[in-house]
Structure formats: C-alpha cells, structure tokens
Amino acid sequence: MAITLTQIRAFLAVQSTGSVHAAAGQLLVSQPSVSAAVASLARELGAALFERHGRGVRLTESGEAFAPYAAQVLGLLEQGRNAAQEAAHPENSRIRLVAVNTAGEYLAPPLIQAYRQLHPGVSILLEVGNRATVFERLETRRADVGIGGRPAAGRTLAGFPFVANELVVVGREIPADLAQTPWLLREEGSGTRLATERLLADLNLGSAEAGAPELLTLGSNGAVKQGLVVGLGITLISRFAVARELRDGTLCEIGVAGTPLTRPWHVLFSSSGPRRPAVRAFGEFLRSGRGRAIIEKLL
C-alpha cells in the first residue's frame, strides 16, 4: 500500500498540535480517522512515529526523521498546484511570502501594496516568524520566497542581499550604566536576540557574574517597543522598527561601542526545484529601484 496524502496530512497535524484530538479539530475530521491514518502510515514505514508524552504525543526519532520529508511533499504539491493555476491564469498568481518579524511587520506591507498596484490580480500571502521559521518554511517548500538573514552554511537556500538592516541600541533615555540597566530580548530563535547576546558578550556584559545586567525576554517587537516606551529597559533593535519613535523623540538612540550593527536582510528561495515566473518577478521587484525607494521612505 502506498503512502497517501491523507496519511501525511494527519501525521503533520498531529506533529504540530501534539495530540490526535487537536489534529482532528484542525483537519475537521474524526479522531478515529486521524488515528487510523497515522497508524497505517507507521505500518507502511515500518517504524513507530509517535510516543506518549504527558497528555499528548511527541515524535519518535523515526518521526523526527520523516517529518521534514512529509512537509516538503505537501509544500511541493502546493507549489505545483499554484504553478498549474498560474499557467492557465498568469494574471491571478499566488505567492507565499515568509519574513522575519521586523521585515514582516515594517517592510513587507508597503512592498506588497506597491506590487499589487502594478499587478492587482496577484495574491500575496504573508507569514511572519523568526529566522528559524523562515528557513524551515522555505526548505519544506511551504513558502515561495522569504526575507531574512543570511542562512548558515548547509542550508538548501539561495538568494541575494536585499537591504542593509541596522541594529541600534535604544531606550526611553540614555542610561548611566549599561550593566545596571535591564536589556530587553526577543524570543529564542530570533536573529536579533542572537545579535544582542553577541553584543553583550563583546561588551563583557554577558556573564552571569554579579554586575551583569538583567535580561528580560518579551518575545516580540511590539512587546519590546512597549517595554522601551514605559522605561522597562533598553534593547538592540532594527532601526526600521523604531524609526518613527526615534523621529518623534519617544525613544532615543544610545551610543554603544560596536553599534550600529549591520545585518543585511536577504531575499531567499529554496535552492532546489523550479521557481515559478510569478515568484521570479516578485523577487526582481524587491531588488528593483522602485522597491528600494519604498524602503528608503520608511527610515
């Protein structure tokens, strides 16, 4: 018996939700049908895919090994569906864009608006996440194009530098002592958090010894900015995220050795498989003079 799409969808739903009950709700099917699909998939593969974990389930080692292939199968089929529809109706293309949080929140909306003015029939679906999410969505073909940092060696991604992303230290006011001021951090997996941790280490502020600053994880640009406005602490953040607040004086830039840090964002694609004409055209727009002019207006 061959592996079916129903089995793969059930497997991925259980993986993402952590339970058969939640997966059934996500797929709008019964729990027995999800259980049967996962069980038949396990028999086909000859390996258990899930094990009990608390009140739910988690992947076994075999399940972890199979998961990226399953996600890529569905991602490729979705891209194939879009390619077929685009060939029949090129004026009504569909592009799945994934962007790191700051680029997704501040750059992507005006760029999407400008592109749709040129191509009103094109639908662009935007997903926002941290750098790990961007890389995963592209590698499993669940996104057509991404905006994020340069991928590490070994990633099956290709692309080109897009825009210089300056990271600056900001706060409501300039503190007297960086070591006595709380630093606000993004969530684990964020490229900005990683850059902050490296900056603190370079400033000899990253150890757990007495005198090291308090580190507060707030988890999103919005939460970090609100923390800055109320004086909760200082942070390293993209200039794009605080451009308006720096202009109106709500926040101020803090001169810290080694900053601003420049961490270019890249336009990213999967390096394997075909790239649809609509995706290539959108990528070219992002690197065009018109796209750059839109970005420059944001600062």
C-alpha positions, 0 to 999 in steps of 0.5 A: 500500500502506498503512502497517501496524502491523507496519511501525511496530512494527519501525521503533520497535524498531529506533529504540530498540535501534539495530540490526535484530538487537536489534529482532528479539530484542525483537519475537521475530521474524526479522531478515529480517522486521524488515528487510523491514518497515522497508524497505517502510515507507521505500518507502511514505514515500518517504524513507530512515529509517535510516543506518549508524552504527558497528555499528548504525543511527541515524535519518535526519532523515526518521526523526527526523521520523516517529518521534514520529508512529509512537509516538503511533499505537501509544500511541493504539491502546493507549489505545483498546484499554484504553478498549474493555476498560474499557467492557465491564469498568469494574471491571478498568481499566488505567492507565499511570502515568509519574513522575519518579524521586523521585515514582516511587520515594517517592510513587507506591507508597503512592498506588497501594496506597491506590487499589487498596484502594478499587478492587482490580480496577484495574491500575496500571502504573508507569514511572519516568524523568526529566522528559524521559521523562515528557513524551515518554511522555505526548505519544506517548500511551504513558502515561495520566497522569504526575507531574512538573514543570511542562512548558515552554511548547509542550508538548501537556500539561495538568494541575494542581499536585499537591504542593509538592516541596522541594529541600534541600541535604544531606550526611553533615555540614555542610561548611566550604566549599561550593566545596571540597566535591564536589556530587553530580548526577543524570543529564542530563535530570533536573529536579533536576540542572537545579535544582542547576546553577541553584543553583550558578550563583546561588551563583557556584559554577558556573564552571569557574574554579579554586575551583569545586567538583567535580561528580560525576554518579551518575545516580540517587537511590539512587546519590546517597543512597549517595554522601551516606551514605559522605561522597562529597559533598553534593547538592540533593535532594527532601526526600521522598527523604531524609526518613527519613535526615534523621529518623534523623540519617544525613544532615543538612540544610545551610543554603544561601542560596536553599534550600529550593527549591520545585518543585511536582510536577504531575499531567499528561495529554496535552492532546489526545484523550479521557481515559478515566473510569478515568484521570479518577478516578485523577487526582481521587484524587491531588488528593483529601484522602485522597491528600494525607494519604498524602503528608503521612505520608511527610515 
